[in-house]
Amino acid sequence: MVLLLDRNSLYNTFGVDSFESLDIAINDIAPSMVEYYLSDLSQGSDDVYLNKRNIQNSINIGDFSIYLDYDEDIYLEIEDETTDEFETGSLW
């Protein structure tokens, strides 16, 4: 799932003013808090299309990836943790 984030909300949440300083701030915060903030920011957003060839910079945090494209838009990608209901586990 890919969501378009409001840049001001994202920067205000982490107390930064640029994408480069966002990476530094995220590395200084506990991963669980980063995931909490990103989950909170993703509430109410609709799934959008992201052309990954337009990505200028990215930050990866567990199941979350933050992308900055050349238009200065910021996207949040959340990996789906759904499992295939027809998948069988190993017997060993």
N, C-alpha and C positions, 0 to 999 in steps of 0.2 A: 504494500500500500504506500503510495506517495502523496504527500500533502504539501501544499504551498503555505509557508509560514509568513506571518507578518514580521518583517525585519525588526521593527521597533520593539514589539513585544518580546521577541527572542533576545535582543540585545539588552533590554531592560531587565529581563529575568535573570540574566547572568552578569549584569553590571558592566557591560563592555560597550565599545562604540565601533568595532570593526570585526570582520570575520576572522582575521588573524588573531586578534586578542580573544575571540571566542574560543579558539582552540586552546590557548593558554589557560583560560579560566576553567574550561571543562576538565583539563588535566589536573587542576588544583582542587577539584570538588570530588567527593566520594561518588563512585559510579552509580550507586543506588539513588542518590539525590539528583544526578543528571538525568537518569531515566525517569524519575518522578516529574521533574520539570518538563521534560520533553513530552511525556504522556499528557500532562496538563495542557501544554500548548497545542497538542494535536486534537483536543476535544472540540467538536463542532466544525471541523474542517472537512471538506469534501476531497475525495480521491481525484487526483489530476494526473495528466500525462507529463512525463519528464523525458526529454530527449537527452540521453546520457552523453551524446557527443558535444553538447553545449556546456558541460560541466567544467568550471574553471578551477574549483578547489573543493575538497571534501574532508569531512571529519567522521570517523567511525567510532561508535560507542556501543558495544554489545549488539543488541538487535536493532539499533538505530544508526542511521547514516544521515548526515546533514550535508547538503550540496549547495554550492554557490555557482550559479551559471553566469554566462557572460553578460546577461541583461541585469545582473545584480539581484536576481530573485533568489530566495532561499527556500529549499525544499527539504522535507523530512521524509525519509523512507523508513518504514517499519517492517521488519521481516515478519511474515505470518508464521505463527507457531502451530498452525493446525496440522494435524497428522492425518494421513490417509486412512479412512475408516476401514479400508479393505486390506491394509497392510498387516502382515502377520509377523509376529516377533520370532526371534530365534528360539529354538528348543534347547540350546546349550547355554 
